[in-house]
Amino acid sequence: MTSTDHNTQWAERDLAHVWHPCTQMKDHESLPPLPLRSARGVWLEDFNGRRYIDAVSSWWVNLFGHSHPVIAEALKDQIDTLDHIMLAGMTHGPAVELAEQLAQLVPDPLTRCFYADNGSAAVEAALKMSFHYWLHQGQTRPRFISLSNSYHGETLGALAVGDVPLYKSTYGPLLLDNIVVPGPDCYERAEGVSWEAHSRAAFAAMEATLAEHAHSASAVIVEPLVQCAGSMRMYHPVYLKLLREACDRYNIHLIADEIAVGFGRTGTLFACEQADIAPDFMCLSKGITGGTLPLSVVMTSEAIYQAFYDDYPTMKAFLHSHSYTGSALACRAALATLSLFRASDVLADVRAKGAAMEAAAAPLRDHPHVGDIRRHGMIMAIELVQDRATKTPFDWTQRRGRRIHRHALTEGVLLRPLGDVVYFMPPYVINQDEIEQMVGAAIRGIDLAVRD
Ligand SMILES: *Cc1c(COP(=O)(O)O)cnc(C)c1O
């Protein structure tokens, strides 16, 4: 049996039983799922020994490469010591140490760490906490305010505050009545207008919404700087500054969903730092364990924590839980990940490598079918369009992004375009040659994909 047969065999066995996330399974009739047997650094290896650069950090979770020895060692030690205990009524070293370290790292005054086990769960907890806080003040504020094109997860509460029709429309009748405000997306700026001017002008819509609805809404929830699942659309930090000021003026919470952008992605440890603001709640997940195990946290302030702190019969407690909340293994992986941030100047590296990614994409600057190349730190996106001057998109049913995905695989690069937006969010350990291979594969893929 050749090793090619091993790939095929695993794909066939998979398709007999596995239902994949975010996938029209019929697509696998023409392109089966890629069976992988190992992963190390930025490289994924299939059962045929072929290697692929993980240009999307496995859905944005991996920071320092796959199977990083420091994280692997920590996990091996932890599994032999204490695997998992419930975090109600008990505690463990990794949960305590991680909460201490996160409290030091996130902006003041966020000092309290509430654990959950995935990003959507953190968003749900933050929404509930915010609503519950106002209830403790004698106010019922059942609504939330969020931005157009936002994404905050797939569970019903998180989906309700999102705005990507592909994921949301079907479930509309099940969802909370949320207020969506046109956002600061800089792809929509007029010719010659700067990111800052566009983002500043876009704030007028938020100001008007707050004036009208702040009293009936608990919080504004945003993804700082990059709307990742929303086609990697980006904006200027000034919007966050204006938003923080306005949330104070209108007495409403600000929830920063840093699940995708946290832990260095945009060139600062947290994206909020670029606006020099602190939210009332910060949701973190994805990169927190270096991409090894599911974990999430909601960081909040002592003032909010104190609103829930009272004698039991007052029934003020936040009675929310998940079975794997604050798993010792996941917390230990997170501690190892944070140790890697201390071991070298990771953020300088992210900024330099982000610039190198942009330089590698220079040949696309004047491409007739490239409507935009945008970047924050090590997140770069290229928007494919039918007409560059008018930014007219291709007919989405042509699925040109999928052609780029297929081509890149033949060059040993795993890309996963969002529609016709090709993006790069590789692990921070990618080197210059790998950056050139990754972006080069996309450039050639784009040339093929725009032909008819
Ligand atoms: C991925 C993501 C989530 C959801 O996290 P899951 O772990 O996939 O549930 C929420 N918000 C943002 C900004 C994300 O990118």
The ligand as an SDF file (V2000), in Angstrom:
LIG
                    3D

 15 15  0  0  0  0  0  0  0  0999 V2000
  -13.4840   32.7960   17.3970 C   0  0  0  0  0  0  0  0  0  0  0  0
  -14.1310   33.9640   18.0100 C   0  0  0  0  0  0  0  0  0  0  0  0
  -15.1330   33.8090   18.9780 C   0  0  0  0  0  0  0  0  0  0  0  0
  -15.6810   32.4600   19.3740 C   0  0  0  0  0  0  0  0  0  0  0  0
  -14.7330   31.6370   19.9620 O   0  0  0  0  0  0  0  0  0  0  0  0
  -14.9950   30.0330   19.9300 P   0  0  0  0  0  0  0  0  0  0  0  0
  -13.9240   29.4800   20.7920 O   0  0  0  0  0  0  0  0  0  0  0  0
  -14.8420   29.6390   18.4870 O   0  0  0  0  0  0  0  0  0  0  0  0
  -16.3560   29.8050   20.4390 O   0  0  0  0  0  0  0  0  0  0  0  0
  -15.6530   34.9440   19.5560 C   0  0  0  0  0  0  0  0  0  0  0  0
  -15.2240   36.1620   19.2020 N   0  0  0  0  0  0  0  0  0  0  0  0
  -14.2670   36.3510   18.2850 C   0  0  0  0  0  0  0  0  0  0  0  0
  -13.8100   37.7390   17.9790 C   0  0  0  0  0  0  0  0  0  0  0  0
  -13.7090   35.2650   17.6250 C   0  0  0  0  0  0  0  0  0  0  0  0
  -12.8040   35.4550   16.6680 O   0  0  0  0  0  0  0  0  0  0  0  0
  1  2  1  0
  2  3  1  0
  2 14  2  0
  3  4  1  0
  3 10  2  0
  4  5  1  0
  5  6  1  0
  6  7  2  0
  6  8  1  0
  6  9  1  0
 10 11  1  0
 11 12  2  0
 12 13  1  0
 12 14  1  0
 14 15  1  0
M  END
$$$$
